[in-house]
Amino acid sequence: MIIRRYWRIAVFAPIVGFLIAAVVAIAMTNAGSGENEYRFWFVVRSMANYGVIGLVIGAVALLGGLAAVVVFDRQLTRTTRVRTALAALGATLGVVLLSVVIAIVLTMMDAGAYSGITIAFGVVFGVAASVVAAVMVLYAERQSRPAKPVSSSKH
């Protein structure tokens, strides 16, 4: 039941993460370049690099949101609002957990100075992932509802 309802999210969440991160790379590259000349290949490389990070964040947010829905509403008996909140919270926790793991790895590699900023970025990316997850779950819920019949009343 969960797979049938949320398969679109499973397909599109990593793609949406890639696209959002690629757009952020465009904005950051253009804002930070300081030159009027458009550096095409630098922007393309930045889009690819940020896009891969966005893809990973999208996949982790997907797993976190799915895990939260499976754990707390396996039979999909709760309301749409509850499932949306669960998916958003799970997406945030998944991304923050990823950032904590990366911070632990950085600390073990003697680069612990970056662990705080890594967790801070994880929180920011987690909040963004929760918004996207909520929108995607609401869309999936709307698509799964049966269409209401149109009543034609003749006067």
Number of C-alpha atoms within 10 A of each C-alpha: 8 13 10 9 16 18 11 14 19 15 12 15 25 23 19 18 24 25 19 18 24 25 15 17 21 17 13 14 18 16 10 9 12 8 9 7 8 11 12 9 9 12 19 15 13 20 25 17 15 22 24 19 17 26 21 19 27 30 24 25 33 28 19 24 29 25 18 22 23 16 10 14 16 14 11 15 10 11 9 14 13 15 24 22 19 26 31 31 23 26 34 28 23 28 32 26 18 20 24 19 15 17 22 17 14 16 14 10 9 10 12 15 11 13 19 13 13 21 21 14 15 25 19 15 20 28 19 18 31 27 17 20 28 21 15 20 24 16 14 17 16 13 12 12 9 7 8 6 6 6 6 6 5 4 3
